[in-house]
Amino acid sequence: MIVHVVWATPDVQDVVPVEVAADASVADAVRHSGLAAHYGLDPASLRYARFGNRIDASARLADGDRIEIVRGLTVDPKAVRAARARVKAAAGKGALGSRRTP
């Protein structure tokens, strides 16, 4: 069966069709795609999605699946929001920004 393995960043979009056995896992398809080795990705730190939905590396594939290789978050979203709120508060805009009425 044929599946497509995808790696995308703001600079690179790479889609590799891979022929795998009927009982192949996500990890098998990613390994056969060669994308991790080509881009120097650490397989232990990668996560995967099937058509945009998170999936485990041991999940079995179906013909025509698109497997996306996704990286972990580089920053904590809560920390970024908190920092943004502190900057707004220091500027005197408060949580509602300029929509606040006197």
C-alpha positions as CSV (number, residue, x, y, z in Angstrom):
1,M,0.0,0.0,0.0
2,I,1.0,3.6,-0.6
3,V,1.1,6.3,2.1
4,H,2.5,9.8,2.1
5,V,4.9,11.1,4.7
6,V,5.0,14.9,5.1
7,W,7.6,17.2,6.8
8,A,6.8,20.9,6.6
9,T,8.4,24.0,8.1
10,P,8.1,27.6,7.1
11,D,11.0,27.0,4.7
12,V,10.5,23.4,3.5
13,Q,7.5,21.4,2.4
14,D,8.4,17.8,1.6
15,V,6.0,15.0,0.7
16,V,7.3,11.5,0.2
17,P,5.2,8.7,-1.2
18,V,6.2,5.4,0.5
19,E,5.2,1.9,-0.3
20,V,4.8,-0.1,2.9
21,A,3.5,-3.6,3.9
22,A,-0.2,-3.9,4.9
23,D,0.7,-4.3,8.6
24,A,3.1,-1.3,8.7
25,S,3.1,1.2,11.5
26,V,3.5,5.0,11.4
27,A,7.1,4.6,12.6
28,D,7.8,2.1,9.7
29,A,6.5,4.6,7.1
30,V,8.5,7.5,8.6
31,R,11.7,5.4,8.7
32,H,11.2,4.2,5.0
33,S,10.6,7.8,3.9
34,G,14.1,8.9,4.9
35,L,12.8,12.3,6.0
36,A,14.1,12.1,9.5
37,A,17.6,11.3,8.3
38,H,17.6,13.8,5.5
39,Y,16.6,16.7,7.8
40,G,18.6,15.6,10.8
41,L,15.4,15.0,12.9
42,D,15.6,13.1,16.2
43,P,13.0,10.3,15.9
44,A,12.7,10.1,19.7
45,S,11.4,13.7,19.9
46,L,9.0,13.6,16.9
47,R,5.3,13.3,17.1
48,Y,2.9,12.2,14.3
49,A,-0.5,13.0,12.9
50,R,-2.7,11.3,10.3
51,F,-4.6,13.9,8.2
52,G,-4.0,16.5,11.1
53,N,-5.1,14.2,14.0
54,R,-2.5,13.2,16.5
55,I,-1.5,9.5,16.2
56,D,0.9,7.2,18.0
57,A,4.0,5.9,16.2
58,S,2.8,2.3,16.7
59,A,-0.6,2.9,14.9
60,R,-1.3,0.8,11.9
61,L,-1.7,2.5,8.5
62,A,-4.3,2.3,5.8
63,D,-3.8,2.7,2.0
64,G,-3.7,6.4,1.1
65,D,-2.9,7.8,4.6
66,R,-1.0,11.0,4.9
67,I,1.3,11.0,7.9
68,E,2.6,14.3,9.1
69,I,5.8,14.6,11.1
70,V,5.3,17.2,13.8
71,R,7.7,18.8,16.2
72,G,7.0,19.5,19.8
73,L,6.3,23.1,20.9
74,T,9.4,25.2,21.2
75,V,7.7,27.6,23.7
76,D,5.0,27.2,26.3
77,P,1.9,28.9,25.0
78,K,0.7,29.9,28.5
79,A,4.1,31.6,29.2
80,V,3.8,33.6,26.0
81,R,0.3,34.7,26.8
82,A,1.3,35.7,30.3
83,A,4.3,37.7,29.0
84,R,2.1,39.5,26.5
85,A,-0.4,40.4,29.2
86,R,2.4,41.8,31.4
87,V,3.6,44.0,28.5
88,K,0.0,45.3,27.9
89,A,-0.5,45.9,31.6
90,A,2.8,47.8,31.8
91,A,1.7,49.9,28.8
92,G,-1.5,50.7,30.7
93,K,-3.8,49.0,28.2
94,G,-5.1,46.3,30.5
95,A,-6.6,43.0,29.4
96,L,-9.1,44.6,27.0
97,G,-6.6,46.8,25.2
98,S,-8.0,50.0,23.7
99,R,-11.6,48.9,23.9
100,R,-11.8,49.9,27.6
101,T,-14.1,52.9,28.3
102,P,-13.4,55.5,30.9
